[in-house]
Amino acid sequence: MIKFEVLGDPVAQGRPRASSYGGKITMRDPKKSKEYKQYVKLAAAQYAPAQLLDEPLHLIVKVFRPIPKSFSKKKTQEAITGVLRPITKPDTDNYLKGVKDALNGVIWRDDSIIVDTSVSKYYSDKPRIEVEVYTLEEMGA
């Protein structure tokens, strides 16, 4: 099992931007997404296995978003205890996509080997993402 956290406001994968130059169209990540992926890579590098994983994996991502300042004291308390959860955009799959892309070539060979995922959104006064990677054997599958 590999487990680590990335501190700071989580950033979801943004829509790719297209541009054309000399009749060729290229797609690129938005700046914010690209920078966040680099940050996740850096945080994950210290937990990287000696050899890239190349077997079916289960990935768990927990996203802890900052508590909005507009929340009342009651809502803030509900958010801290997990009673109130984020139901606003971005979607969980956009967070997942960014994390999977960032960990390619750091933790695993390619994100195609991920066969099972779990992504959850929470509020926290300590924004971050938590990542857990298990082999299917470790999961008891």
Secondary structure, DSSP 8 states (H G I E B T S, - for coil): -EEEEEES--------EEEEETTEEEEE--HHHHHHHHHHHHHHHTT--SS-B-S-EEEEEEEEEE--TTS-HHHHHHHHHTSS---SSS-HHHHHHHHHHHHBTTTBS-GGGEEEEEEEEEEESS-EEEEEEEEHHHHT-
